[in-house]
Amino acid sequence: REIETSAKKGKSEVMMKLRRVDFGGSGLITGAIVLVILAMDLPNQGFPWNSLVVLSCVTAALLLIASFLFFEAHCPAEPIYPPRLLRKRSVWTSYIGLSCILACQLSMMFTVPLYFQITTNASAGEVGTRLVPSSIAATFGSLFAGWYIRHTGRYKRLTIVAAMLTASAPTLMMLTWKGQPQLSWWKGLVIVPGGLGAGIALGTTFIIATSELDPKDYAVGAGGLYLMNNIGCVLGTGLVSSIQTAALRSFLARALPGDEGRSVIEGVMKDIHFMDTLSEGVKRVITDAYVRSLDRAHLFSLAGGLVCFVVSFFIPGEQL
């Protein structure tokens, strides 16, 4: 009888713990994220942005997000994310700012290697060395942000500077990277401000997100920031890839008409090294189309930096 009582008590405790888990909210937000990723990937598979399947994914994702917010506000006793936190300026400004800056930075991690593969036929190792200065700058920026906030308690102006640095990188790339076979060393370093800005933002946004929260909400607020971190990375790689691919296909279709042009376009879209089998004149046309499509991608990066710049002015307070 004691064994039966102990077993029932253990089972009851397990059921009580399971009731505390917010399965509904977890399922809704997971479904929304999956649909967003799918909507960004479909244009890479040949579906236009205005196609029914892409628009359906976007619509369904928005409905799931709205359902998630409603469900979390009214249903679970212990929601995985209380929507009331989003009413605080420190929370939504840090979330938007970090996701936009990381989207900008990750999009450049996509466009920079592609640029050098197209213009200089660089290997993966050579392309990797081009990204090292930006990575070093990001590390330095994060460490500097921590040191600066610790000694001054200030974070708002530093975040504004981070947004300006992030926006400057794609701007300089559009102005100086014009498809040259040989890029001077200083032009290759224009991506450094972007890395520096991203590193600074990683250091400041956590402080901003928790500056107005009660200690009991620190973990949830930081979890939301981590989620927005990942969303920014997904947007930076997925959305910019779709934008660049769609622009490239459009530019090539105008430059290479006819059945022969379509076969060349399909070959180039499937494999960059297909260019090596073509004549110099056609290669030049394809290179120009690639550079122009990368400029479209840089506009997305610039938009991310500018959104963060505007949002930074709404950050509450100035000093801890």
RAKALIN-V373439 format. One record per helix or strand of 3 or more residues. SS is the DSSP state (H for helix, E for strand). FROM is the first residue (numbers start at 0). LEN is the number of residues. Records with the same first field share a line. If there is no record, write none. Layout:
SS: FROM-LEN  FROM-LEN
This chain:
H: 1-19  22-23  51-23  82-5  88-32  123-29  155-21  184-4  191-19  214-41  257-13  271-6  279-33
